[in-house]
Amino acid sequence: MQKKEFLEHGFQNSNLRRISSESGVSTGSIYTRFGDKAGLFSAVVKPAADGLMELYLESITAARESGDPAEATSQGNEGTELVLKYIYETLTFSSLSSATRQERSMSIILTSLLR
């Protein structure tokens, strides 16, 4: 439910009352467990963000351990490509038309991480 809310409304327009209503828990329970909307958002996004970071760090490690500058560059580029491929394959641009540039960027990142 929280993913759906953040995907459909973006962080700024997401509403904890809607999340609590759709998930069958009280708003107070959400505040108790996560502190606030940002805490809930972090809990939802963290696993995907950690996965992306792991993917990228693996390529950095491979580049560092290669010992060959050309191979290191190739490994670094491959890691970047893998991260970008993941993001681009999972993008949806719904509800971004009236957002500011910063909000659009955050929504794009959010959408890619929640897919």
C-alpha positions in Angstrom: 0.0 0.0 0.0 2.7 2.5 0.9 4.5 1.8 -2.4 1.3 2.4 -4.3 0.7 5.7 -2.5 4.2 7.0 -3.1 4.2 5.9 -6.8 0.8 7.4 -7.5 1.2 10.6 -5.6 4.9 11.1 -5.2 6.5 11.8 -1.8 5.1 15.4 -1.4 1.5 14.5 -2.1 1.4 11.1 -0.4 -0.9 10.9 2.6 -0.4 8.8 5.7 -4.2 8.7 6.3 -4.7 7.1 2.9 -1.9 4.6 3.6 -3.3 3.8 7.0 -6.8 3.4 5.6 -5.8 1.1 2.8 -3.5 -1.0 4.9 -5.8 -1.3 7.8 -3.5 0.2 10.4 -3.9 3.4 12.4 -2.0 6.5 11.5 -0.7 6.4 15.0 0.8 3.0 14.4 2.7 4.4 11.3 4.0 7.3 13.4 5.0 4.9 16.2 6.9 2.6 13.9 8.4 5.0 11.3 8.3 8.4 13.0 6.9 10.3 10.1 6.2 10.1 6.3 10.0 10.4 5.6 10.7 7.4 7.9 8.1 5.3 6.1 9.4 6.4 2.7 13.0 5.4 3.8 11.8 2.0 4.9 10.0 1.4 1.6 12.9 2.6 -0.6 15.9 1.3 1.4 15.9 -2.3 0.2 15.9 -1.2 -3.5 18.4 1.5 -2.9 20.7 -0.9 -1.1 20.4 -3.3 -4.0 21.4 -0.6 -6.5 24.3 0.4 -4.3 25.5 -3.1 -4.0 25.4 -3.6 -7.8 27.4 -0.4 -8.3 29.9 -1.1 -5.6 30.6 -4.6 -7.0 31.6 -3.0 -10.3 33.8 -0.5 -8.5 35.5 -3.3 -6.6 36.0 -5.2 -9.8 37.5 -2.1 -11.4 39.8 -1.5 -8.5 41.0 -5.1 -8.4 41.6 -5.4 -12.1 45.0 -3.8 -12.1 44.6 -2.7 -15.8 43.4 0.8 -16.4 41.4 -0.2 -19.5 39.8 -3.1 -17.7 39.1 -0.8 -14.7 37.4 1.7 -17.0 35.4 -1.1 -18.6 34.2 -2.4 -15.2 33.3 1.0 -14.0 31.3 1.7 -17.1 29.6 -1.7 -16.9 28.5 -0.9 -13.3 27.1 2.5 -14.4 25.3 0.9 -17.3 23.7 -1.8 -15.0 22.4 0.9 -12.6 21.1 3.1 -15.4 19.5 0.1 -17.2 17.7 -0.8 -14.0 16.4 2.8 -13.5 15.4 3.3 -17.1 13.6 -0.1 -17.4 11.4 0.7 -14.4 10.5 4.3 -15.0 7.0 5.6 -15.1 6.3 9.2 -15.6 2.8 9.5 -14.2 1.9 12.5 -12.1 5.1 14.4 -13.1 3.7 17.0 -15.4 3.0 19.7 -12.8 6.0 19.0 -10.6 9.1 21.2 -10.3 12.4 19.9 -11.8 13.5 18.8 -8.3 10.2 17.0 -7.7 10.4 15.3 -11.1 13.9 14.1 -10.4 12.9 12.8 -7.0 9.8 11.1 -8.4 11.9 9.5 -11.2 14.3 8.1 -8.6 11.5 7.1 -6.3 9.6 5.3 -9.1 12.7 3.4 -10.2 13.4 2.3 -6.7 9.9 1.2 -5.9 9.3 -0.9 -9.0 
